[in-house]
Amino acid sequence: MPVFRNLARHTLFPGTILLAGIFLATASAADEGRWTLVDQEHGKVLHRADGQPVFRYLTDVPEGSALTANSACCLYPVYTPSGERAVEFAPADHRHHRGVYLAWHSLRVGDQRADFWGWDSLAPTETRVIRNRRVELVDADAEQAQVAVHNAWMLGEEVLVDERLTITARQEGQAYVLELDFRLTPQAPLEIEQTAFGGFCVRGRMAEDRTIYNSQGLVERPNPHHMEPERNWPAEPWYAYQTRLEDGRVVGAAVVDHPDNPPTTWHNIVGWGMINPCIAAPAAIRREAEQPLRLRYVLVVHDGEHPRELLQQLSRDHR
């Protein structure tokens, strides 16, 4: 199968390659005739009904990885339907970035400040870590699957924020559609301080030719500034990043915002393959203790040019 060749050549972390165990798992998954969630070192891998991997939910930081953040709790790798890796982990420009993840670098819970993003500049990172409690398959058939994730945002042994994430995954042509529904419940009054970046972030695969699109077409705007929220890109239903690989094939990742999310501007940087809808750029976000913050996004990971009509339809479905 072509996907085996793709997987074998992708190094997940320095000195670590996806080896025979996942091939055995894919064979078992194919026998089930439905999407399955398979245990793998440092996380769990969602497989399509034919055994091809869709993504791994990474639960902890692998020893020897280049990641400088304390937390993993992210999607990495994420594959396109053809089996190409679509996102980056601990890229050289920002070793604390990790696949597809949700975190902030300056938030306050009660009288404690914390950086779970890993920037280690405006708030402390020491002993601040997102710990995974559970990843499980809730429902699956031959066409799609739903995965539930439970994380705790910790300060030492104290839980600051309880995170519940539901991921609903399916295939639409040459794209995977991942609907992500986050519910964050602070254990004390929460403030996400106003900032230009942070929150839900996708680090798309890097190659020489990189572009970002929205519903009007190719976006050619100056890069935002990490300390100036007013320079973020404007609110849009979606932005799509894509890159052309050395062999000429195109892969990409797009994010569709949900209208019920707080007002959002986007900290998108073409040169980093970064798509980041930032709810804290227009203003600080506040919640009382036990008052959930719900955030919904659709991640579309695709082969070929960005699927504009699919993205438009997903945006219309939200509204």
BANU-421109 format. One record per residue (C-alpha): z, y, x; chain; residue in three letters. Coordinates in nm, 3 decimals. Layout:
<atom <Z, Y, X>, 'A', 'ALA'>,
...
This chain:
<atom <0.000, 0.000, 0.000>, 'A', 'MET'>,
<atom <-0.084, 0.347, 0.139>, 'A', 'PRO'>,
<atom <0.264, 0.476, 0.066>, 'A', 'VAL'>,
<atom <0.411, 0.232, 0.321>, 'A', 'PHE'>,
<atom <0.198, 0.387, 0.594>, 'A', 'ARG'>,
<atom <0.312, 0.735, 0.492>, 'A', 'ASN'>,
<atom <0.678, 0.639, 0.486>, 'A', 'LEU'>,
<atom <0.666, 0.460, 0.818>, 'A', 'ALA'>,
<atom <0.543, 0.766, 1.004>, 'A', 'ARG'>,
<atom <0.794, 1.013, 0.856>, 'A', 'HIS'>,
<atom <1.104, 1.065, 1.070>, 'A', 'THR'>,
<atom <1.390, 1.159, 0.837>, 'A', 'LEU'>,
<atom <1.630, 1.267, 1.110>, 'A', 'PHE'>,
<atom <1.616, 1.255, 1.489>, 'A', 'PRO'>,
<atom <1.611, 0.891, 1.594>, 'A', 'GLY'>,
<atom <1.618, 0.762, 1.235>, 'A', 'THR'>,
<atom <1.319, 0.617, 1.052>, 'A', 'ILE'>,
<atom <1.296, 0.475, 0.702>, 'A', 'LEU'>,
<atom <1.288, 0.105, 0.791>, 'A', 'LEU'>,
<atom <1.250, -0.236, 0.634>, 'A', 'ALA'>,
<atom <1.544, -0.199, 0.396>, 'A', 'GLY'>,
<atom <1.364, 0.052, 0.182>, 'A', 'ILE'>,
<atom <1.053, -0.168, 0.172>, 'A', 'PHE'>,
<atom <1.263, -0.454, 0.036>, 'A', 'LEU'>,
<atom <1.416, -0.215, -0.214>, 'A', 'ALA'>,
<atom <1.073, -0.097, -0.330>, 'A', 'THR'>,
<atom <0.962, -0.455, -0.388>, 'A', 'ALA'>,
<atom <1.272, -0.518, -0.597>, 'A', 'SER'>,
<atom <1.216, -0.193, -0.787>, 'A', 'ALA'>,
<atom <0.857, -0.292, -0.869>, 'A', 'ALA'>,
<atom <0.981, -0.622, -1.018>, 'A', 'ASP'>,
<atom <1.191, -0.432, -1.268>, 'A', 'GLU'>,
<atom <0.892, -0.272, -1.439>, 'A', 'GLY'>,
<atom <1.080, 0.056, -1.473>, 'A', 'ARG'>,
<atom <1.204, 0.341, -1.258>, 'A', 'TRP'>,
<atom <1.509, 0.240, -1.054>, 'A', 'THR'>,
<atom <1.778, 0.394, -0.834>, 'A', 'LEU'>,
<atom <1.840, 0.203, -0.512>, 'A', 'VAL'>,
<atom <2.128, 0.236, -0.265>, 'A', 'ASP'>,
<atom <2.025, 0.356, 0.078>, 'A', 'GLN'>,
<atom <2.224, 0.480, 0.376>, 'A', 'GLU'>,
<atom <2.361, 0.830, 0.308>, 'A', 'HIS'>,
<atom <2.241, 0.836, -0.052>, 'A', 'GLY'>,
<atom <2.034, 0.680, -0.328>, 'A', 'LYS'>,
<atom <1.656, 0.662, -0.368>, 'A', 'VAL'>,
<atom <1.476, 0.693, -0.700>, 'A', 'LEU'>,
<atom <1.172, 0.466, -0.724>, 'A', 'HIS'>,
<atom <0.881, 0.474, -0.962>, 'A', 'ARG'>,
<atom <0.813, 0.158, -1.167>, 'A', 'ALA'>,
<atom <0.560, 0.038, -0.906>, 'A', 'ASP'>,
<atom <0.819, 0.071, -0.629>, 'A', 'GLY'>,
<atom <0.704, 0.397, -0.469>, 'A', 'GLN'>,
<atom <0.991, 0.631, -0.376>, 'A', 'PRO'>,
<atom <1.013, 0.967, -0.552>, 'A', 'VAL'>,
<atom <1.318, 1.123, -0.384>, 'A', 'PHE'>,
<atom <1.645, 1.044, -0.215>, 'A', 'ARG'>,
<atom <1.964, 1.219, -0.323>, 'A', 'TYR'>,
<atom <2.136, 1.272, 0.012>, 'A', 'LEU'>,
<atom <2.512, 1.247, -0.037>, 'A', 'THR'>,
<atom <2.643, 1.319, 0.315>, 'A', 'ASP'>,
<atom <2.529, 1.454, 0.650>, 'A', 'VAL'>,
<atom <2.388, 1.173, 0.867>, 'A', 'PRO'>,
<atom <2.537, 1.146, 1.212>, 'A', 'GLU'>,
<atom <2.298, 1.284, 1.471>, 'A', 'GLY'>,
<atom <2.102, 1.501, 1.229>, 'A', 'SER'>,
<atom <2.015, 1.860, 1.320>, 'A', 'ALA'>,
<atom <2.184, 1.998, 1.008>, 'A', 'LEU'>,
<atom <2.446, 2.264, 1.086>, 'A', 'THR'>,
<atom <2.576, 2.302, 0.729>, 'A', 'ALA'>,
<atom <2.890, 2.112, 0.631>, 'A', 'ASN'>,
<atom <2.731, 1.979, 0.314>, 'A', 'SER'>,
<atom <2.432, 1.763, 0.226>, 'A', 'ALA'>,
<atom <2.422, 1.702, -0.153>, 'A', 'CYS'>,
<atom <2.052, 1.771, -0.173>, 'A', 'CYS'>,
<atom <1.717, 1.608, -0.246>, 'A', 'LEU'>,
<atom <1.562, 1.488, 0.079>, 'A', 'TYR'>,
<atom <1.307, 1.351, 0.124>, 'A', 'PRO'>,
<atom <1.108, 1.441, -0.186>, 'A', 'VAL'>,
<atom <0.764, 1.280, -0.205>, 'A', 'TYR'>,
<atom <0.439, 1.359, -0.381>, 'A', 'THR'>,
<atom <0.278, 1.084, -0.593>, 'A', 'PRO'>,
<atom <0.061, 0.986, -0.296>, 'A', 'SER'>,
<atom <0.372, 0.935, -0.082>, 'A', 'GLY'>,
<atom <0.361, 1.254, 0.128>, 'A', 'GLU'>,
<atom <0.688, 1.424, 0.215>, 'A', 'ARG'>,
<atom <0.694, 1.765, 0.045>, 'A', 'ALA'>,
<atom <1.010, 1.934, 0.181>, 'A', 'VAL'>,
<atom <1.188, 2.005, 0.510>, 'A', 'GLU'>,
<atom <1.540, 1.922, 0.631>, 'A', 'PHE'>,
<atom <1.724, 2.131, 0.893>, 'A', 'ALA'>,
<atom <1.406, 2.312, 1.006>, 'A', 'PRO'>,
<atom <1.415, 2.484, 1.344>, 'A', 'ALA'>,
<atom <1.419, 2.833, 1.189>, 'A', 'ASP'>,
<atom <1.731, 2.760, 0.977>, 'A', 'HIS'>,
<atom <1.921, 2.445, 1.066>, 'A', 'ARG'>,
<atom <2.148, 2.483, 0.763>, 'A', 'HIS'>,
<atom <1.863, 2.461, 0.508>, 'A', 'HIS'>,
<atom <1.823, 2.122, 0.347>, 'A', 'ARG'>,
<atom <1.539, 2.000, 0.126>, 'A', 'GLY'>,
<atom <1.613, 2.100, -0.233>, 'A', 'VAL'>,
<atom <1.970, 2.222, -0.285>, 'A', 'TYR'>,
<atom <2.205, 2.458, -0.468>, 'A', 'LEU'>,
<atom <2.468, 2.663, -0.282>, 'A', 'ALA'>,
<atom <2.580, 3.020, -0.211>, 'A', 'TRP'>,
<atom <2.693, 3.186, 0.109>, 'A', 'HIS'>,
<atom <2.939, 3.435, -0.038>, 'A', 'SER'>,
<atom <3.142, 3.341, -0.342>, 'A', 'LEU'>,
<atom <3.504, 3.383, -0.445>, 'A', 'ARG'>,
<atom <3.705, 3.134, -0.650>, 'A', 'VAL'>,
<atom <4.047, 3.269, -0.733>, 'A', 'GLY'>,
<atom <4.172, 3.427, -0.409>, 'A', 'ASP'>,
<atom <3.956, 3.207, -0.185>, 'A', 'GLN'>,
<atom <3.618, 3.305, -0.037>, 'A', 'ARG'>,
<atom <3.369, 3.040, 0.063>, 'A', 'ALA'>,
<atom <3.024, 2.981, 0.211>, 'A', 'ASP'>,
<atom <2.873, 2.652, 0.095>, 'A', 'PHE'>,
<atom <2.521, 2.757, 0.201>, 'A', 'TRP'>,
<atom <2.605, 2.726, 0.570>, 'A', 'GLY'>,
<atom <2.513, 3.075, 0.691>, 'A', 'TRP'>,
<atom <2.866, 3.137, 0.823>, 'A', 'ASP'>,
<atom <2.835, 3.516, 0.823>, 'A', 'SER'>,
<atom <2.981, 3.685, 0.513>, 'A', 'LEU'>,
<atom <3.233, 3.417, 0.413>, 'A', 'ALA'>,
<atom <3.400, 3.126, 0.596>, 'A', 'PRO'>,
<atom <3.244, 2.780, 0.612>, 'A', 'THR'>,
<atom <3.540, 2.604, 0.778>, 'A', 'GLU'>,
<atom <3.676, 2.325, 0.553>, 'A', 'THR'>,
<atom <3.434, 2.437, 0.278>, 'A', 'ARG'>,
<atom <3.220, 2.140, 0.186>, 'A', 'VAL'>,
<atom <3.038, 1.999, -0.117>, 'A', 'ILE'>,
<atom <3.143, 1.635, -0.154>, 'A', 'ARG'>,
<atom <2.953, 1.386, -0.363>, 'A', 'ASN'>,
<atom <3.156, 1.185, -0.613>, 'A', 'ARG'>,
<atom <2.883, 0.984, -0.784>, 'A', 'ARG'>,
<atom <2.506, 0.936, -0.820>, 'A', 'VAL'>,
<atom <2.398, 0.700, -1.097>, 'A', 'GLU'>,
<atom <2.100, 0.607, -1.310>, 'A', 'LEU'>,
<atom <2.165, 0.710, -1.669>, 'A', 'VAL'>,
<atom <1.841, 0.595, -1.830>, 'A', 'ASP'>,
<atom <1.499, 0.470, -1.721>, 'A', 'ALA'>,
<atom <1.183, 0.307, -1.847>, 'A', 'ASP'>,
<atom <0.833, 0.255, -1.708>, 'A', 'ALA'>,
<atom <0.749, 0.626, -1.730>, 'A', 'GLU'>,
<atom <1.057, 0.824, -1.628>, 'A', 'GLN'>,
<atom <1.421, 0.822, -1.526>, 'A', 'ALA'>,
<atom <1.736, 1.028, -1.564>, 'A', 'GLN'>,
<atom <1.989, 1.052, -1.280>, 'A', 'VAL'>,
<atom <2.341, 1.196, -1.305>, 'A', 'ALA'>,
<atom <2.513, 1.353, -1.003>, 'A', 'VAL'>,
<atom <2.877, 1.460, -0.973>, 'A', 'HIS'>,
<atom <2.981, 1.684, -0.682>, 'A', 'ASN'>,
<atom <3.301, 1.870, -0.596>, 'A', 'ALA'>,
<atom <3.293, 2.200, -0.405>, 'A', 'TRP'>,
<atom <3.600, 2.169, -0.187>, 'A', 'MET'>,
<atom <3.829, 2.387, 0.021>, 'A', 'LEU'>,
<atom <4.013, 2.126, 0.224>, 'A', 'GLY'>,
<atom <4.148, 1.891, -0.043>, 'A', 'GLU'>,
<atom <4.134, 2.153, -0.321>, 'A', 'GLU'>,
<atom <3.848, 2.147, -0.572>, 'A', 'VAL'>,
<atom <3.711, 2.497, -0.626>, 'A', 'LEU'>,
<atom <3.407, 2.411, -0.840>, 'A', 'VAL'>,
<atom <3.312, 2.096, -1.031>, 'A', 'ASP'>,
<atom <2.934, 2.036, -1.031>, 'A', 'GLU'>,
<atom <2.749, 1.810, -1.274>, 'A', 'ARG'>,
<atom <2.374, 1.776, -1.224>, 'A', 'LEU'>,
<atom <2.126, 1.588, -1.439>, 'A', 'THR'>,
<atom <1.781, 1.515, -1.294>, 'A', 'ILE'>,
<atom <1.507, 1.396, -1.530>, 'A', 'THR'>,
<atom <1.199, 1.278, -1.340>, 'A', 'ALA'>,
<atom <0.850, 1.179, -1.453>, 'A', 'ARG'>,
<atom <0.494, 1.185, -1.325>, 'A', 'GLN'>,
<atom <0.222, 1.414, -1.462>, 'A', 'GLU'>,
<atom <-0.110, 1.333, -1.296>, 'A', 'GLY'>,
<atom <-0.089, 1.427, -0.929>, 'A', 'GLN'>,
<atom <0.258, 1.578, -0.967>, 'A', 'ALA'>,
<atom <0.618, 1.473, -1.013>, 'A', 'TYR'>,
<atom <0.811, 1.686, -1.261>, 'A', 'VAL'>,
<atom <1.184, 1.700, -1.190>, 'A', 'LEU'>,
<atom <1.394, 1.880, -1.450>, 'A', 'GLU'>,
<atom <1.724, 1.986, -1.294>, 'A', 'LEU'>,
<atom <2.018, 2.086, -1.515>, 'A', 'ASP'>,
<atom <2.322, 2.215, -1.321>, 'A', 'PHE'>,
<atom <2.663, 2.276, -1.477>, 'A', 'ARG'>,
<atom <2.915, 2.441, -1.245>, 'A', 'LEU'>,
<atom <3.273, 2.473, -1.366>, 'A', 'THR'>,
<atom <3.509, 2.684, -1.150>, 'A', 'PRO'>,
<atom <3.874, 2.587, -1.139>, 'A', 'GLN'>,
<atom <3.975, 2.955, -1.108>, 'A', 'ALA'>,
<atom <3.792, 3.283, -1.180>, 'A', 'PRO'>,
<atom <3.456, 3.276, -1.002>, 'A', 'LEU'>,
<atom <3.249, 3.557, -0.851>, 'A', 'GLU'>,
<atom <2.916, 3.495, -0.681>, 'A', 'ILE'>,
<atom <2.885, 3.818, -0.487>, 'A', 'GLU'>,
<atom <2.565, 4.019, -0.514>, 'A', 'GLN'>,
<atom <2.326, 3.901, -0.247>, 'A', 'THR'>,
<atom <1.953, 3.884, -0.179>, 'A', 'ALA'>,
<atom <1.939, 3.506, -0.137>, 'A', 'PHE'>,
<atom <2.122, 3.189, -0.227>, 'A', 'GLY'>,
<atom <2.152, 2.954, -0.522>, 'A', 'GLY'>,
<atom <1.872, 2.710, -0.594>, 'A', 'PHE'>,
<atom <1.644, 2.672, -0.293>, 'A', 'CYS'>,
<atom <1.339, 2.465, -0.196>, 'A', 'VAL'>,
<atom <1.224, 2.440, 0.166>, 'A', 'ARG'>,
<atom <0.863, 2.328, 0.137>, 'A', 'GLY'>,
<atom <0.685, 2.122, 0.400>, 'A', 'ARG'>,
<atom <0.564, 2.328, 0.693>, 'A', 'MET'>,
<atom <0.208, 2.328, 0.825>, 'A', 'ALA'>,
<atom <-0.028, 2.591, 0.962>, 'A', 'GLU'>,
<atom <-0.181, 2.709, 0.632>, 'A', 'ASP'>,
<atom <0.089, 2.828, 0.387>, 'A', 'ARG'>,
<atom <0.052, 3.020, 0.059>, 'A', 'THR'>,
<atom <0.253, 3.111, -0.252>, 'A', 'ILE'>,
<atom <0.109, 3.157, -0.601>, 'A', 'TYR'>,
<atom <0.232, 3.268, -0.941>, 'A', 'ASN'>,
<atom <0.063, 3.282, -1.281>, 'A', 'SER'>,
<atom <-0.153, 3.579, -1.168>, 'A', 'GLN'>,
<atom <-0.282, 3.397, -0.857>, 'A', 'GLY'>,
<atom <-0.220, 3.430, -0.484>, 'A', 'LEU'>,
<atom <0.089, 3.639, -0.405>, 'A', 'VAL'>,
<atom <0.056, 3.876, -0.112>, 'A', 'GLU'>,
<atom <0.382, 4.068, -0.090>, 'A', 'ARG'>,
<atom <0.603, 4.166, 0.203>, 'A', 'PRO'>,
<atom <0.881, 3.926, 0.287>, 'A', 'ASN'>,
<atom <1.217, 4.008, 0.125>, 'A', 'PRO'>,
<atom <1.507, 4.124, 0.342>, 'A', 'HIS'>,
<atom <1.816, 3.905, 0.353>, 'A', 'HIS'>,
<atom <2.052, 4.204, 0.322>, 'A', 'MET'>,
<atom <1.856, 4.407, 0.065>, 'A', 'GLU'>,
<atom <1.839, 4.246, -0.282>, 'A', 'PRO'>,
<atom <1.612, 4.523, -0.411>, 'A', 'GLU'>,
<atom <1.333, 4.396, -0.185>, 'A', 'ARG'>,
<atom <1.317, 4.053, -0.349>, 'A', 'ASN'>,
<atom <1.003, 3.947, -0.531>, 'A', 'TRP'>,
<atom <1.001, 4.027, -0.904>, 'A', 'PRO'>,
<atom <1.103, 3.795, -1.184>, 'A', 'ALA'>,
<atom <0.831, 3.546, -1.279>, 'A', 'GLU'>,
<atom <0.825, 3.226, -1.487>, 'A', 'PRO'>,
<atom <0.727, 3.032, -1.174>, 'A', 'TRP'>,
<atom <0.625, 3.049, -0.810>, 'A', 'TYR'>,
<atom <0.437, 2.774, -0.628>, 'A', 'ALA'>,
<atom <0.430, 2.708, -0.254>, 'A', 'TYR'>,
<atom <0.163, 2.492, -0.097>, 'A', 'GLN'>,
<atom <0.052, 2.398, 0.252>, 'A', 'THR'>,
<atom <-0.252, 2.232, 0.406>, 'A', 'ARG'>,
<atom <-0.173, 1.940, 0.635>, 'A', 'LEU'>,
<atom <-0.356, 1.868, 0.960>, 'A', 'GLU'>,
<atom <-0.584, 1.616, 0.787>, 'A', 'ASP'>,
<atom <-0.691, 1.876, 0.530>, 'A', 'GLY'>,
<atom <-0.488, 1.747, 0.236>, 'A', 'ARG'>,
<atom <-0.276, 1.991, 0.037>, 'A', 'VAL'>,
<atom <0.082, 1.931, -0.081>, 'A', 'VAL'>,
<atom <0.320, 2.170, -0.248>, 'A', 'GLY'>,
<atom <0.635, 2.240, -0.445>, 'A', 'ALA'>,
<atom <0.673, 2.482, -0.735>, 'A', 'ALA'>,
<atom <0.980, 2.607, -0.922>, 'A', 'VAL'>,
<atom <0.983, 2.701, -1.290>, 'A', 'VAL'>,
<atom <1.269, 2.927, -1.396>, 'A', 'ASP'>,
<atom <1.445, 2.886, -1.731>, 'A', 'HIS'>,
<atom <1.477, 3.188, -1.964>, 'A', 'PRO'>,
<atom <1.843, 3.112, -2.030>, 'A', 'ASP'>,
<atom <1.932, 3.146, -1.661>, 'A', 'ASN'>,
<atom <2.085, 3.480, -1.559>, 'A', 'PRO'>,
<atom <1.834, 3.755, -1.464>, 'A', 'PRO'>,
<atom <1.662, 3.646, -1.146>, 'A', 'THR'>,
<atom <1.456, 3.785, -0.862>, 'A', 'THR'>,
<atom <1.303, 3.562, -0.596>, 'A', 'TRP'>,
<atom <1.375, 3.543, -0.224>, 'A', 'HIS'>,
<atom <1.047, 3.372, -0.134>, 'A', 'ASN'>,
<atom <0.929, 3.363, 0.227>, 'A', 'ILE'>,
<atom <0.584, 3.219, 0.293>, 'A', 'VAL'>,
<atom <0.643, 3.164, 0.665>, 'A', 'GLY'>,
<atom <0.943, 2.940, 0.595>, 'A', 'TRP'>,
<atom <0.797, 2.763, 0.293>, 'A', 'GLY'>,
<atom <1.100, 2.894, 0.102>, 'A', 'MET'>,
<atom <1.119, 2.930, -0.277>, 'A', 'ILE'>,
<atom <1.455, 3.076, -0.388>, 'A', 'ASN'>,
<atom <1.519, 3.211, -0.739>, 'A', 'PRO'>,
<atom <1.832, 3.421, -0.683>, 'A', 'CYS'>,
<atom <2.053, 3.491, -0.984>, 'A', 'ILE'>,
<atom <2.292, 3.702, -0.774>, 'A', 'ALA'>,
<atom <2.029, 3.952, -0.655>, 'A', 'ALA'>,
<atom <2.027, 4.174, -0.967>, 'A', 'PRO'>,
<atom <2.410, 4.172, -0.991>, 'A', 'ALA'>,
<atom <2.717, 3.967, -0.910>, 'A', 'ALA'>,
<atom <2.779, 3.662, -1.132>, 'A', 'ILE'>,
<atom <3.126, 3.612, -1.280>, 'A', 'ARG'>,
<atom <3.285, 3.331, -1.478>, 'A', 'ARG'>,
<atom <3.641, 3.271, -1.591>, 'A', 'GLU'>,
<atom <3.829, 2.957, -1.492>, 'A', 'ALA'>,
<atom <3.684, 2.653, -1.672>, 'A', 'GLU'>,
<atom <3.391, 2.862, -1.800>, 'A', 'GLN'>,
<atom <3.075, 2.671, -1.697>, 'A', 'PRO'>,
<atom <2.774, 2.830, -1.534>, 'A', 'LEU'>,
<atom <2.462, 2.644, -1.646>, 'A', 'ARG'>,
<atom <2.140, 2.672, -1.444>, 'A', 'LEU'>,
<atom <1.812, 2.498, -1.524>, 'A', 'ARG'>,
<atom <1.500, 2.468, -1.312>, 'A', 'TYR'>,
<atom <1.191, 2.250, -1.304>, 'A', 'VAL'>,
<atom <1.071, 2.136, -0.963>, 'A', 'LEU'>,
<atom <0.705, 2.029, -0.953>, 'A', 'VAL'>,
<atom <0.604, 1.843, -0.637>, 'A', 'VAL'>,
<atom <0.231, 1.781, -0.614>, 'A', 'HIS'>,
<atom <-0.071, 1.657, -0.424>, 'A', 'ASP'>,
<atom <-0.365, 1.898, -0.409>, 'A', 'GLY'>,
<atom <-0.376, 2.260, -0.521>, 'A', 'GLU'>,
<atom <-0.086, 2.384, -0.732>, 'A', 'HIS'>,
<atom <-0.122, 2.259, -1.093>, 'A', 'PRO'>,
<atom <-0.142, 2.597, -1.265>, 'A', 'ARG'>,
<atom <-0.197, 2.465, -1.617>, 'A', 'GLU'>,
<atom <0.096, 2.225, -1.590>, 'A', 'LEU'>,
<atom <0.322, 2.504, -1.464>, 'A', 'LEU'>,
<atom <0.209, 2.732, -1.746>, 'A', 'GLN'>,
<atom <0.278, 2.457, -2.001>, 'A', 'GLN'>,
<atom <0.623, 2.386, -1.860>, 'A', 'LEU'>,
<atom <0.701, 2.757, -1.878>, 'A', 'SER'>,
<atom <0.582, 2.775, -2.239>, 'A', 'ARG'>,
<atom <0.790, 2.469, -2.328>, 'A', 'ASP'>,
<atom <1.102, 2.651, -2.206>, 'A', 'HIS'>,
<atom <1.029, 2.940, -2.436>, 'A', 'ARG'>,
